[in-house]
């Protein structure tokens, strides 16, 4: 008995020693906002584009969810309407939103030079977005449901996508030409700057992969096969870009909400470097295997699946420990903590579902909805944190705390419905009668999906309301 008590005491002493050691390596991961007006103005422009993308995506998502919800779907011209809505919704809520958020943080992180290039990038991205939004109403292009970047096969939409791509290219070029300076002292802010610079490098590699695939894929393939091959390589690399931005946002939010992250700046920098190292395997894959080969596709899939996890796991563990020991957040820190917890939860659920995927059912969108929404929630929380620092009003504490819980909870319910239905074989990228819901369980699953989607839409609308109110409350 005494020996058991002795072992228990030693275990507690060892745990306490470990916790004290972890406390000793904590760092401040909040980045300062630059004082010069030009960078702040460009950053506000990117924030405005991000909000516009969320608003427009929300309009299409209302119709999209309705088109897949039992008893509501027959009210719409499903076959064409659903797929057109899906194309625009995905491109706005993933591509435009993420690029605009990258523009926001890269602008704040970078040096003051090459401001003209920054304005050009913002203008091109905005024009490209407008063209993509207008295409469903002025064109007659057929929707092509390619992975990563679905497309409307219409000159207006394709032109918008190309112009937007030039904007993203100019944004990435400026981020690389005027990067955030990393001090040899390597404090928390330096680690964060390294992470943002790494994300810019990853973005540049993704753009290079898009161009390489475009030059290598035979144009005569046409349709979904053509776009699937063109987007596959760059689309996989972009996931590293968004993941690196999410990790930066996680650490930033944790510091601002009072969590003492037991992760030293050198370890954080190493984690970002590991995430970036996986990206450099992309040119090797392109050189060794033809873009149209199955080996090329499989290797890029493995790279994304295993390379990203190496960077996420240590940061996630450190943040869970920090949040578990942090005091209860109060005041302006409450929305940031809520966004951080919701983001980590959704990202973990999405990643876990990835191991359940078999075939081409709705478990696939459940997986990427979790991962994508995890990144989105982190960036929403960062928007709340940056708004007053950029001269806008302070977001409403009550509404901004409720918003990630509503959005994240709705998306979690949405995902549960998709996983449930996917277990019964309900196929992805179909709607209405095309879903062939044969049993009560399938109908219930898709009904849960629809309810969760509608709740998540309400959460997305609330984010817009909170941010627009912060803009209206801007000090005069």
C-alpha positions in Angstrom: 0.0 0.0 0.0 2.8 2.4 0.9 4.6 1.5 -2.3 1.4 2.4 -4.3 1.1 5.7 -2.4 4.7 6.4 -3.1 4.3 5.8 -6.8 1.2 8.0 -6.9 3.0 10.8 -5.2 5.9 10.5 -7.6 3.5 10.6 -10.5 1.8 13.7 -9.2 5.2 15.3 -8.6 6.3 14.4 -12.1 3.1 15.9 -13.6 3.6 19.1 -11.6 7.2 19.3 -12.8 6.1 18.8 -16.4 3.5 21.6 -16.1 6.0 24.0 -14.6 8.4 23.2 -17.4 5.7 23.8 -19.9 4.9 27.1 -18.3 8.5 28.1 -18.6 8.4 27.9 -22.4 5.2 29.9 -23.0 5.3 32.8 -25.4 3.3 35.7 -26.7 2.1 34.9 -30.2 0.1 38.1 -30.8 1.4 40.1 -33.8 1.4 43.9 -33.6 -0.7 45.8 -36.2 1.5 48.3 -38.2 0.9 52.0 -37.7 1.3 53.2 -41.4 -2.0 54.1 -43.0 -1.3 52.5 -46.4 -0.9 49.0 -45.1 -3.9 49.4 -42.8 -6.0 50.7 -45.7 -5.0 47.7 -48.0 -5.7 45.3 -45.1 -9.1 46.9 -44.6 -9.8 46.4 -48.3 -9.0 42.7 -48.0 -11.3 42.4 -45.0 -14.0 44.1 -47.0 -13.6 41.6 -49.8 -13.7 38.7 -47.3 -17.0 40.0 -45.9 -18.4 40.5 -49.4 -17.5 36.9 -50.2 -19.2 35.6 -47.1 -22.3 37.6 -47.8 -22.6 36.4 -51.4 -21.8 32.8 -50.4 -24.5 32.9 -47.8 -27.1 33.9 -50.4 -26.2 30.9 -52.5 -25.9 28.6 -49.5 -29.5 29.3 -48.5 -30.6 28.0 -51.9 -28.1 25.2 -51.9 -29.2 23.7 -48.6 -32.8 24.1 -49.6 -32.1 22.2 -52.8 -30.9 19.1 -50.8 -33.4 19.2 -47.9 -36.3 16.7 -48.2 -39.7 18.3 -48.8 -38.1 21.6 -49.8 -36.1 20.4 -52.8 -39.1 19.9 -55.1 -39.8 23.6 -55.0 -36.6 24.4 -57.0 -35.4 23.5 -60.5 -32.9 21.1 -58.9 -30.9 19.7 -61.7 -29.4 23.0 -63.0 -30.0 25.3 -60.0 -28.3 23.1 -57.4 -25.1 22.7 -59.3 -24.8 26.3 -60.3 -25.4 27.4 -56.7 -22.8 24.8 -55.5 -20.1 26.1 -57.9 -20.5 29.8 -56.8 -21.0 28.9 -53.2 -17.8 26.8 -53.0 -15.7 29.3 -54.9 -16.8 32.2 -52.7 -16.8 30.5 -49.3 -13.5 28.7 -49.8 -11.3 30.3 -52.5 -12.3 34.0 -52.3 -12.8 34.1 -48.5 -9.4 32.3 -47.8 -7.5 34.4 -50.3 -9.0 37.6 -48.9 -8.1 36.6 -45.3 -4.6 35.7 -46.5 -4.4 39.2 -48.0 -5.4 40.7 -44.7 -2.7 39.0 -42.6 0.0 39.0 -45.2 -0.5 42.8 -45.6 -0.2 43.3 -41.9 2.8 41.0 -41.6 4.8 42.3 -44.5 7.0 45.4 -45.0 5.7 48.7 -46.2 7.3 48.6 -49.7 5.6 47.6 -53.0 2.3 49.2 -51.9 1.2 49.6 -55.5 1.5 45.9 -56.0 -0.7 45.4 -53.0 -3.4 47.7 -54.4 -3.3 45.9 -57.7 -3.7 42.5 -56.1 -6.7 43.7 -54.2 -8.3 45.3 -57.2 -7.8 42.3 -59.5 -9.2 39.9 -56.8 -12.3 42.1 -56.4 -12.9 42.4 -60.1 -12.5 38.6 -60.6 -14.9 38.0 -57.7 -17.5 40.3 -59.3 -17.3 38.5 -62.6 -17.6 35.1 -61.0 -20.8 36.2 -59.1 -22.3 37.8 -62.3 -21.6 34.7 -64.5 -24.7 32.7 -63.4 -27.0 35.6 -64.4 -25.4 36.7 -67.6 -24.0 33.5 -69.0 -25.3 30.0 -69.9 -22.3 27.9 -68.8 -22.7 24.4 -67.6 -21.5 23.7 -64.0 -18.5 21.4 -63.8 -18.1 19.9 -60.3 -14.3 19.6 -60.3 -12.6 19.2 -56.9 -11.1 22.3 -55.3 -12.3 24.8 -57.8 -15.6 24.0 -59.4 -16.2 25.9 -62.6 -19.0 27.3 -64.7 -18.0 26.5 -68.3 -18.7 30.1 -69.4 -16.4 32.8 -70.7 -17.5 35.3 -68.1 -16.9 32.9 -65.2 -13.6 31.7 -66.5 -12.4 35.3 -67.1 -13.3 36.1 -63.5 -11.4 33.1 -62.3 -8.3 34.1 -64.3 -8.4 37.8 -63.2 -8.8 36.5 -59.6 -5.8 34.3 -60.1 -3.7 37.2 -61.2 -4.8 39.0 -58.0 -3.8 36.1 -55.9 -0.5 35.9 -57.8 0.3 39.6 -57.2 -0.7 39.2 -53.5 1.7 36.2 -53.1 4.5 38.0 -55.0 4.2 41.0 -52.7 4.2 38.8 -49.6 7.4 37.1 -50.8 9.1 40.4 -51.9 8.3 42.2 -48.7 8.1 39.5 -46.0 7.7 40.0 -42.3 11.2 40.3 -40.8 12.1 37.4 -38.5 14.5 38.4 -35.7 17.3 36.0 -34.6 16.0 36.4 -31.0 13.1 34.3 -32.3 10.3 35.4 -30.0 6.6 34.5 -30.4 6.0 37.2 -32.9 9.0 36.0 -35.0 7.6 32.5 -35.1 4.3 33.9 -36.3 6.0 35.9 -39.0 7.8 32.8 -40.1 4.5 30.9 -40.2 2.9 33.6 -42.4 6.0 33.8 -44.7 5.8 30.0 -45.0 2.2 30.2 -46.0 3.1 32.7 -48.7 5.8 30.3 -50.0 3.2 27.5 -50.0 0.8 29.8 -52.0 3.4 30.5 -54.6 4.1 26.7 -55.0 0.4 26.2 -55.4 0.2 28.8 -58.2 3.2 27.2 -59.9 1.4 23.8 -59.7 -1.7 25.3 -61.3 0.3 26.7 -64.2 2.3 23.5 -64.6 -0.8 21.4 -64.8 -2.5 23.9 -67.1 0.4 23.6 -69.5 0.7 19.8 -69.2 -2.9 18.7 -69.4 -4.2 18.2 -72.9 -7.0 20.7 -73.6 -8.9 18.2 -75.7 -9.8 16.3 -72.6 -12.4 18.9 -71.8 -15.1 19.0 -69.2 -14.7 17.6 -65.6 -11.6 15.5 -66.5 -9.7 18.5 -67.7 -10.4 20.8 -64.8 -10.0 18.0 -62.3 -6.4 17.4 -63.5 -5.6 21.1 -63.8 -6.7 21.9 -60.2 -5.6 18.7 -58.5 -1.9 19.5 -57.7 -2.3 23.2 -56.8 -5.5 22.5 -54.9 -3.7 20.0 -52.6 -0.8 22.4 -52.0 -3.3 25.2 -51.1 -4.5 23.1 -48.2 -1.0 23.6 -46.6 -1.4 27.3 -47.2 -4.7 27.5 -45.4 -3.5 25.1 -42.6 -0.5 27.3 -41.9 -2.7 30.4 -41.7 -5.0 28.5 -39.3 -2.1 27.5 -37.0 -1.0 31.1 -36.9 -4.5 32.2 -36.1 -4.8 29.5 -33.4 -1.7 30.7 -31.6 -2.6 34.3 -32.0 -6.1 33.8 -30.6 -4.8 31.7 -27.7 -2.5 34.5 -26.6 -5.3 37.2 -26.9 -7.8 35.1 -24.9 -5.3 34.6 -22.0 -4.2 31.0 -22.6 -0.6 30.3 -21.8 0.5 28.2 -24.7 3.2 25.7 -23.6 5.1 25.9 -26.9 8.3 27.7 -27.3 8.9 30.0 -30.3 11.7 27.8 -31.6 9.4 24.7 -31.5 6.6 26.7 -33.1 9.0 27.8 -35.9 10.1 24.2 -36.4 6.4 23.1 -36.6 5.8 25.7 -39.3 9.0 24.6 -41.1 7.8 21.0 -41.1 4.5 22.1 -42.6 6.3 24.0 -45.3 8.8 21.1 -46.0 6.0 18.9 -47.2 5.2 21.5 -49.9 8.6 21.2 -51.4 7.9 17.6 -52.4 5.4 19.0 -54.9 7.9 19.9 -57.7 9.5 16.4 -57.2 6.2 14.7 -57.8 5.6 16.9 -60.9 9.0 16.1 -62.3 8.8 12.3 -61.6 5.2 11.5 -62.7 3.0 12.8 -65.5 0.2 15.1 -64.4 -2.4 12.7 -65.9 -1.0 9.6 -64.1 -2.7 7.9 -61.2 0.6 8.0 -59.3 0.7 11.8 -59.5 -2.8 12.0 -58.0 -2.2 9.4 -55.3 1.2 10.9 -54.1 -0.3 14.4 -53.8 -3.2 12.9 -51.8 -0.8 11.2 -49.5 1.3 14.3 -49.2 -1.7 16.3 -48.0 -3.0 13.6 -45.7 0.2 12.9 -43.8 2.3 16.1 -44.3 -0.3 18.4 -42.7 -0.8 16.2 -39.6 2.8 16.5 -38.6 2.5 20.2 -38.2 -1.0 20.3 -36.7 -0.7 17.7 -33.9 2.0 19.4 -31.7 0.2 22.8 -31.9 -3.2 21.2 -31.2 -1.8 19.3 -28.1 -0.2 22.5 -26.7 -3.4 24.5 -27.2 -5.6 21.9 -25.6 -3.3 22.0 -22.5 -3.3 25.8 -22.5 -7.1 26.1 -22.8 -7.7 23.5 -20.1 -5.6 25.5 -17.6 -6.5 29.0 -18.7 -8.8 31.1 -16.6 -12.3 31.8 -17.8 -12.2 34.4 -20.6 -13.9 37.7 -19.9 -14.8 40.8 -22.0 -13.4 41.0 -25.5 -11.5 37.7 -25.0 -14.7 35.6 -24.8 -15.5 35.7 -28.6 -11.8 34.8 -29.3 -11.9 31.8 -27.0 -15.2 30.6 -28.4 -13.9 30.9 -32.0 -10.7 29.0 -31.1 -12.5 26.1 -29.4 -15.1 25.9 -32.2 -12.3 26.0 -34.8 -10.3 23.2 -33.2 -13.3 21.0 -32.7 -14.6 21.3 -36.2 -11.1 20.7 -37.7 -10.6 17.6 -35.5 -14.0 16.2 -36.4 -13.4 16.8 -40.1 -10.0 15.2 -40.0 -11.4 12.1 -38.1 -14.1 11.7 -40.7 -11.5 11.5 -43.4 -10.5 8.0 -42.1 -14.2 6.8 -42.6 -14.4 7.6 -46.3 -15.2 4.7 -48.6 -16.3 5.3 -52.1 -18.0 8.6 -53.3 -20.7 9.3 -50.8 -21.6 12.3 -48.7 -19.0 11.5 -46.1 -16.5 13.2 -48.4 -18.2 16.6 -48.0 -18.6 15.9 -44.3 -14.8 15.6 -44.1 -13.9 18.7 -46.0 -16.8 20.7 -44.4 -15.2 20.0 -41.0 -11.7 20.9 -42.1 -12.7 24.0 -44.1 -15.1 25.3 -41.4 -12.3 24.8 -38.9 -10.1 27.1 -40.8 -12.9 29.6 -41.4 -13.8 29.8 -37.7 -10.2 30.6 -36.8 -10.1 33.4 -39.4 -13.5 34.7 -38.2 -12.0 34.9 -34.7 -9.0 36.7 -36.0 -11.3 39.2 -37.8 -12.9 39.9 -34.4 -9.5 40.5 -32.9 -8.2 42.7 -35.6 -11.3 44.9 -36.2 -10.6 47.4 -33.3 -6.9 47.3 -34.0 -7.6 48.4 -37.6 -9.7 51.3 -36.5 -13.1 49.7 -36.6 -15.4 49.3 -33.6 -15.1 46.5 -31.1 -17.4 43.6 -32.0 -20.3 43.0 -29.7 -19.1 40.7 -27.0 -22.4 38.8 -26.6 -23.1 38.3 -30.3 -19.5 37.6 -31.3 -19.4 34.9 -28.6 -22.7 33.4 -29.7 -21.7 33.4 -33.4 -18.9 30.7 -33.5 -21.0 28.5 -31.3 -24.0 28.9 -33.6 -22.0 28.5 -36.8 -19.8 25.7 -35.5 -22.7 23.9 -33.9 -24.8 24.1 -37.0 -21.9 22.8 -39.1 -21.3 20.0 -36.7 -25.0 19.0 -37.0 -24.7 19.4 -40.8 -21.7 17.0 -40.8 -23.4 14.5 -38.5 -26.3 14.3 -41.0 -23.9 13.8 -43.9 -21.9 11.0 -42.1 -25.2 9.3 -41.2 -26.5 9.5 -44.7 -23.1 8.5 -46.2 -23.2 5.3 -44.1 -26.4 4.4 -46.1 -24.7 5.2 -49.4 -26.2 8.6 -50.3 -24.1 10.0 -53.0 -22.3 13.4 -53.1 -23.0 16.3 -55.5 -26.6 15.3 -56.2 -29.9 16.8 -55.0 -33.6 16.2 -54.9 -34.8 13.0 -56.5 -31.3 12.3 -57.8 -30.3 11.5 -54.2 -32.5 8.4 -54.3 -33.3 8.4 -50.6 -34.7 4.9 -50.2 -35.2 4.6 -46.4 -36.5 6.6 -43.5 -32.9 6.6 -42.0 -31.6 8.3 -45.2 -34.3 10.9 -45.1 -33.7 11.6 -41.4 -29.9 11.9 -42.1 -30.4 14.4 -44.9 -33.0 16.2 -42.8 -30.5 16.6 -40.0 -28.0 17.8 -42.6 -30.5 20.4 -43.8 -31.3 21.6 -40.3 -27.6 21.9 -39.4 -26.9 23.8 -42.6 -29.7 26.3 -41.9 -28.3 26.9 -38.4 -24.9 27.3 -39.8 -26.2 29.8 -42.3 -27.7 31.8 -39.4 -24.3 31.7 -37.8 -22.7 33.0 -41.0 -25.2 35.8 -41.2 -24.5 36.7 -37.5 -20.8 37.0 -38.4 -21.6 39.5 -41.1 -24.0 41.4 -38.8 -21.3 41.6 -36.1 -18.6 42.8 -38.5 -20.9 45.3 -40.2 -21.9 46.7 -36.9 -18.2 47.0 -36.0 -17.7 48.9 -39.2 -20.6 51.2 -38.4 -19.3 51.8 -34.9 -15.9 52.9 -36.3 -14.6 55.9 -34.2 -15.0 59.2 -36.0 
